Amino acid sequence: MIAFSFTLPFTRVAVGGLSPLFIGSGRAVIAALLAIAALAITRQRLPSGRQWVRLLAVAGGIVVGFPLLTSYALVTAPASHGAVVIALLPAATAVLAVIRAGERPPLSFWVLAAIGAVAALGFASIQGGGFGQLGLSDLLLFGAVVAAAIGYAEGGLLARELGAWQTVSWALVVAAPFMIPLAVFTAIQEPPTAEPIEWAAFGYLAVVSMFLGFFAWYHGLAIGPMAQVSQVQLIQPVLSITWAALILGEELTVPTVIGGAIVILCAGVAVRIRLDRSALLTSARDSRG
């Protein structure tokens, strides 16, 4: 999560000289080249037919959806603002884990997850000038949360079968036929004219945020339990807001701090409720066995 916490601030830096479409697609292309090299050198076996289908979901979430949506959102939204909305990701990941695992969490879990969503929506609306002024960047960030949650939950399950780094590598390979032409087209239509600092930020997004960071993350999700591991995501928005203030000089406004605290609190309690429920179910199964 420390590696991922730099994603939003560095995306904000990169969009200063590179188009959002190039950032979203270009970082995936570079990461795909690294993935292909790693898979070839280690001679990994090909995924099965059903695993390819599931890899499409992972690729759609973490390779296509999240990078493109956040890149466009951060053209206008501050990184600290994006970090507060992205704070919904832990609860969203837990929800997807619940759905994929077929568990039945208590009503209190869903209530707190909903409160967190409303808090994030309210924060974004107030920051945008009122509840009637919810900006496009906010909608893009909410979409990025859903996309990442899908990619995290499905990727965590696949990592138990394929391996952690293998899962993200195959997902990058799956997305490559779409992202390579998109990156080339974007570079031709709008040739990059970035400064060295913006290229450096782009390089971090490609190598770390899009590739290396997932080695540890998917490994942790694979070890599980997924809901317990997903709590680590709560560190990300706090660190992202801190980096935005230190690196970008963004002001830590009162609404940002309050909004972030509410969303993080709701997400943390919601995930903890799911954890407690899972522990009870495990204990009940053990007692019957």
Number of C-alpha atoms within 10 A of each C-alpha: 19 13 16 21 22 25 27 29 26 25 27 28 23 28 22 16 17 22 20 24 21 24 29 28 26 25 24 32 27 19 26 28 15 19 23 14 13 15 18 11 9 8 9 12 10 11 15 10 8 8 16 15 12 18 25 19 21 31 29 20 26 27 32 22 22 24 29 20 22 29 28 22 25 26 18 14 20 19 29 30 29 26 25 29 27 29 31 28 29 28 34 27 27 28 24 19 23 18 13 13 12 9 14 13 19 12 9 13 24 17 13 21 24 16 17 27 22 13 23 24 20 16 25 27 17 16 19 17 11 13 14 9 12 18 18 14 23 25 16 20 26 23 18 26 26 20 26 26 26 25 28 29 30 24 32 27 24 22 22 16 14 20 18 24 22 22 29 32 27 25 26 31 25 21 22 22 11 14 24 17 14 17 20 16 14 19 16 9 9 13 13 15 12 16 12 11 14 20 18 15 20 27 20 21 30 24 17 19 25 27 23 21 18 24 19 14 22 28 18 19 23 22 14 15 15 22 24 17 19 25 21 15 24 21 16 25 30 19 18 27 28 21 21 25 16 12 13 16 10 17 13 14 11 9 14 19 15 14 25 25 17 18 29 29 15 24 29 23 18 27 26 18 20 24 21 14 17 19 13 12 15 11 12 11 10 9 8 6 6
